[in-house]
């Protein structure tokens, strides 16, 4: 089997590959070798950086239930300020948006105390195990980052839990369900999991509109096999794109105006007209490399 030493699969990369091959190539094929593109690929909306800070705060809270809210607020605040200082936000005047963004994330953090399955007040630390998501599974010639965020013992069941800081719907679509199945591939090869697939539940807990909601499904060998098949196809496509030598304009692009509006590369994308760009872009961050 051919080994793709530079290929790494994760749910985020797989989703990007499906949504916009052009952006995938810019971020993960060209970006690692071109410093300007690498810097530009890190630019996100301020809210995205705030949600990243919320994830860090949630995991810190789960690891240490005695963490103070002030410390957790600092975690979110620092993440946002770091992104601003590094030039990784799209907004033109982001400092005026910081307090509101941090406040929204703190509201979500407080609501998490009553989140389904893993509310702080209803779970002892012995029932929740945090997982290092940066430990890859070597499978199908590539590094796969499909680990759960948490393992939770729920009675006789083992729950593999993935956290989503924001969701569009409670129930995942077919592609998202297969992405969640990547946790099963991880579990099958991890000595920490002393359970068969029929004793495991796959769980997604995420913020939907005004509250945290849970979706769960019992694991099965069929689900694991289908997830592996999907990931293998992604890896094959990633391998082809690693040696892509055509023009970026030839690659499939996202058809979502909302998704394109959040992309730092839309200033040169033929699928996103200049007249429709959002008005608060930061052109000095997107200009030629000094």
Helices and strands as residue ranges (DSSP letters): E 8-10, H 11-19, H 21-25, I 26-30, G 31-33, H 35-40, H 46-63, H 69-85, G 94-97, H 98-111, G 112-114, G 120-122, G 125-127, E 128-130, E 137-139, E 142-145, E 150-154, E 157-164, H 174-180, H 182-188, G 197-199, E 200-208, E 211-218, H 221-242, G 248-250, H 257-261, G 266-268, G 274-276, H 283-286
